[in-house]
Amino acid sequence: MAQLLDKAKNFAAEKMSDVAKPEAHVTDVDFKRVSKDHIEYLAKVSVQNPYSASIPICEIKYSFKSASREIATGRIPDPGSLKGKDTTMVDVPVKVPYNVLMSLAKDIGADWDIDYQLDIGLVIDLPVIGNFTIPLSHNGEVKLPSLSSMFTKEN
């Protein structure tokens, strides 16, 4: 009986591998705001839904790394849904604690920016298939806010 179930799972997996799935990419990561305990960056993710029906996003997980160290992680439960046969922009706020940024001072150096890698897992609920994670990875460089921007954008 177990062999029959394994064969059925393999058959279904083969058939589903040819089915169109939503695709996503990070379009931008930029400074958003400063709070009393962290700096917040905003990652914008563009997600293309090939299906005519909207698809719920179960959660978004992220990991923000710099200098080969994980400096921030987070999870956003139930952030909404993807429009059917359309592209949806999804905002992913990334909160980086000040104490971590200070430990990265050698990477920041004279140019006042940090090189980063942002890994995002966009977990969506596909009909028949179930939960499916779209993995994204984006490398870049973000500027740290200046003192003047800290006082004008503080929330």
VOLOPA-537286 format. One line per field, with one value per residue: x, z, y of N, C-alpha, C in turn; residue number from 1. Coordinates in pm, whole numbers. Layout:
<sites>
npx = (X_...);
npz = (Z_...);
npy = (Y_...);
capx = (X_...);
capz = (Z_...);
capy = (Y_...);
cpx = (X_...);
cpz = (Z_...);
cpy = (Y_...);
nr = (NUM_...);
</sites>
This chain:
<sites>
npx = (82_196_382_216_100_332_396_173_208_451_371_180_347_516_334_247_474_486_291_198_334_314_542_812_1000_1244_1210_1303_1488_1478_1547_1314_1214_1307_1306_1278_1429_1517_1614_1420_1382_1239_1137_1039_839_763_502_390_88_-25_-275_-637_-785_-769_-496_-429_-180_1_208_500_842_1154_1509_1778_2097_2437_2780_2825_2671_2370_2155_1899_1576_1248_889_589_267_-18_-36_-210_-341_-277_-360_-575_-450_-263_-14_110_220_410_479_754_846_1158_1314_1589_1785_1947_2179_2294_2367_2569_2767_2844_3011_3267_3216_3055_3215_3367_3178_2922_2725_2569_2647_2432_2241_1929_1701_1398_1105_817_521_259_-82_-163_-424_-510_-232_-143_36_295_622_776_1096_1318_1606_1810_2069_2243_2302_2253_2199_2279_2072_2107_2184_2006_1794_1703_1572_1369_1214_1125_927);
npz = (0_76_-127_-344_-273_-276_-549_-655_-544_-668_-937_-935_-861_-1085_-1285_-1185_-1202_-1449_-1444_-1448_-1220_-971_-1009_-874_-792_-635_-646_-536_-259_7_234_493_752_1079_1404_1764_1837_1611_1260_975_671_344_142_-185_-353_-653_-772_-997_-1086_-1248_-1260_-1295_-1068_-747_-516_-190_27_255_443_490_504_612_582_662_569_631_571_585_803_975_1028_1074_1110_1018_1021_848_903_713_490_289_-47_-382_-680_-934_-1251_-1278_-1176_-856_-616_-335_-14_198_509_663_960_1123_1402_1597_1752_1612_1375_1462_1522_1272_1184_1063_805_713_702_531_339_440_402_379_259_153_179_100_183_95_168_15_104_-39_-95_-301_-505_-493_-489_-246_25_-104_-145_-263_-329_-280_-348_-293_-361_-255_-179_86_201_511_725_737_997_971_823_1008_1194_1043_941_1149_1331);
npy = (-120_124_161_208_454_613_599_730_986_1060_1059_1264_1477_1493_1567_1813_1964_2082_2272_2612_2844_3103_3378_3568_3868_4078_4420_4656_4788_4999_5273_5328_5424_5554_5429_5426_5203_5064_5056_5083_4920_4901_4648_4593_4371_4218_4027_3791_3654_3376_3265_3284_3328_3489_3448_3346_3486_3318_3364_3571_3526_3652_3707_3901_3973_4066_4111_3836_3765_3704_3961_4043_3902_3800_3763_3779_3739_3635_3845_3930_3898_3769_3928_3796_3686_3897_4141_4181_4410_4362_4471_4441_4498_4546_4515_4641_4612_4871_4802_4591_4713_4883_4700_4636_4829_4826_4732_4930_5164_5441_5509_5495_5297_4972_4650_4397_4089_3982_3747_3606_3430_3363_3250_3088_2984_2745_2618_2274_2198_2303_2462_2661_2769_3056_3112_3385_3580_3856_4077_4368_4715_4930_5259_5403_5598_5954_6196_6410_6297_6116_6271_6390_6183_6029_5798);
capx = (0_285_441_112_92_453_382_73_271_548_295_123_458_560_231_240_596_462_188_251_329_347_683_834_1135_1258_1232_1372_1503_1514_1524_1176_1202_1386_1229_1368_1515_1560_1599_1334_1395_1122_1163_922_842_664_461_303_-3_-72_-410_-745_-835_-670_-430_-389_-43_-8_303_627_955_1272_1637_1861_2235_2544_2911_2803_2601_2227_2136_1757_1483_1111_779_468_156_-137_-21_-305_-351_-229_-469_-579_-399_-211_107_83_337_401_577_813_927_1271_1355_1726_1816_2066_2298_2354_2431_2694_2868_2884_3080_3381_3162_2997_3331_3353_3069_2798_2626_2598_2618_2340_2170_1794_1635_1256_1022_678_442_125_-167_-209_-527_-468_-94_-128_133_408_709_854_1219_1379_1730_1846_2189_2250_2368_2161_2259_2226_2016_2188_2120_1891_1681_1651_1478_1257_1131_1106_789);
capz = (0_83_-260_-428_-236_-326_-694_-679_-513_-774_-1058_-916_-862_-1224_-1359_-1133_-1234_-1573_-1421_-1423_-1080_-958_-1009_-800_-782_-555_-736_-470_-113_37_369_516_869_1198_1529_1880_1856_1486_1131_892_526_277_20_-272_-426_-760_-786_-1112_-1066_-1379_-1248_-1302_-933_-655_-435_-61_75_393_523_429_596_555_651_611_605_589_613_612_930_975_1118_1102_1055_1051_964_833_881_638_437_182_-156_-515_-775_-1043_-1383_-1262_-1095_-727_-543_-194_67_306_596_724_1077_1163_1530_1600_1807_1506_1280_1520_1512_1131_1153_972_670_675_661_496_246_517_350_408_156_215_105_153_142_125_134_0_116_-94_-90_-435_-507_-518_-447_-105_48_-195_-111_-370_-266_-345_-289_-357_-305_-285_-87_136_275_644_726_795_1115_932_785_1129_1261_958_909_1270_1363);
capy = (0_240_178_267_595_679_611_834_1115_1088_1090_1398_1573_1508_1642_1949_2039_2153_2372_2747_2887_3245_3415_3693_3922_4200_4533_4767_4790_5136_5322_5370_5510_5528_5429_5439_5086_5001_5122_4999_4927_4846_4572_4583_4245_4210_3887_3767_3542_3331_3210_3383_3352_3544_3346_3403_3475_3268_3440_3609_3513_3716_3705_4010_3939_4155_4060_3693_3748_3735_4075_4061_3803_3836_3686_3860_3646_3674_3980_3963_3800_3807_3945_3700_3727_4032_4156_4244_4458_4326_4540_4362_4582_4476_4594_4610_4677_4957_4736_4510_4805_4932_4594_4629_4956_4807_4719_5059_5244_5582_5537_5498_5204_4832_4551_4303_3985_3968_3622_3612_3315_3404_3126_3107_2866_2710_2514_2136_2176_2340_2570_2663_2881_3116_3164_3500_3627_3982_4140_4509_4806_5032_5369_5429_5732_6061_6251_6494_6212_6053_6361_6425_6066_5949_5760);
cpx = (87_348_342_98_213_446_283_132_370_480_239_232_507_462_228_364_579_358_253_232_360_498_698_978_1132_1290_1311_1382_1553_1482_1379_1166_1296_1291_1327_1461_1562_1549_1517_1360_1270_1163_1033_939_728_631_359_221_-58_-216_-516_-802_-726_-618_-390_-240_-54_84_425_733_1073_1393_1725_2002_2331_2674_2900_2737_2454_2204_1990_1678_1343_1012_658_353_42_-132_-117_-312_-298_-349_-460_-532_-343_-80_71_214_314_514_623_899_1034_1323_1492_1757_1945_2190_2368_2427_2564_2804_2917_2966_3195_3335_3110_3107_3295_3232_2930_2687_2665_2561_2533_2298_2036_1734_1490_1191_877_593_300_49_-223_-317_-467_-328_-78_-28_255_491_786_979_1278_1508_1772_1968_2190_2324_2265_2240_2196_2173_2113_2116_1999_1772_1623_1548_1358_1166_1099_958_784);
cpz = (0_-53_-355_-400_-287_-477_-729_-653_-622_-903_-1049_-921_-1005_-1303_-1315_-1168_-1362_-1558_-1390_-1276_-1075_-953_-940_-811_-700_-651_-671_-320_-79_183_383_634_981_1317_1644_1897_1728_1367_1045_744_466_149_-58_-359_-528_-782_-900_-1087_-1202_-1377_-1252_-1164_-846_-565_-302_-33_221_486_438_538_531_646_583_661_554_648_658_747_912_1076_1149_1038_1093_978_961_805_802_581_324_76_-285_-608_-887_-1175_-1380_-1183_-970_-665_-395_-121_181_392_667_836_1126_1294_1523_1646_1703_1407_1333_1511_1367_1088_1055_827_621_625_626_409_310_455_391_287_222_120_175_96_189_83_133_-4_69_-90_-229_-428_-550_-464_-297_-91_-41_-162_-235_-304_-348_-274_-367_-285_-343_-178_-45_215_414_646_788_918_1078_893_906_1197_1175_929_1031_1294_1495);
cpy = (127_267_244_416_672_699_722_972_1155_1128_1232_1504_1598_1593_1788_2031_2120_2265_2506_2782_3036_3268_3550_3738_4051_4314_4645_4740_4929_5169_5367_5466_5467_5526_5436_5320_5017_5097_5028_5028_4865_4778_4564_4459_4245_4062_3876_3641_3497_3280_3320_3416_3414_3431_3409_3383_3433_3346_3475_3595_3584_3700_3809_3987_4046_4101_3915_3665_3782_3847_4103_3947_3848_3748_3778_3763_3711_3817_4017_3856_3860_3818_3843_3761_3870_4027_4233_4287_4430_4399_4451_4455_4499_4565_4548_4685_4759_4884_4649_4599_4857_4826_4578_4752_4937_4790_4853_5153_5386_5609_5529_5413_5062_4746_4444_4193_3970_3841_3629_3481_3359_3277_3155_2975_2841_2602_2380_2108_2200_2452_2552_2786_2926_3172_3279_3535_3751_4040_4287_4586_4909_5135_5373_5571_5833_6115_6335_6409_6140_6141_6397_6308_5982_5925_5690);
nr = (1_2_3_4_5_6_7_8_9_10_11_12_13_14_15_16_17_18_19_20_21_22_23_24_25_26_27_28_29_30_31_32_33_34_35_36_37_38_39_40_41_42_43_44_45_46_47_48_49_50_51_52_53_54_55_56_57_58_59_60_61_62_63_64_65_66_67_68_69_70_71_72_73_74_75_76_77_78_79_80_81_82_83_84_85_86_87_88_89_90_91_92_93_94_95_96_97_98_99_100_101_102_103_104_105_106_107_108_109_110_111_112_113_114_115_116_117_118_119_120_121_122_123_124_125_126_127_128_129_130_131_132_133_134_135_136_137_138_139_140_141_142_143_144_145_146_147_148_149_150_151_152_153_154_155);
</sites>
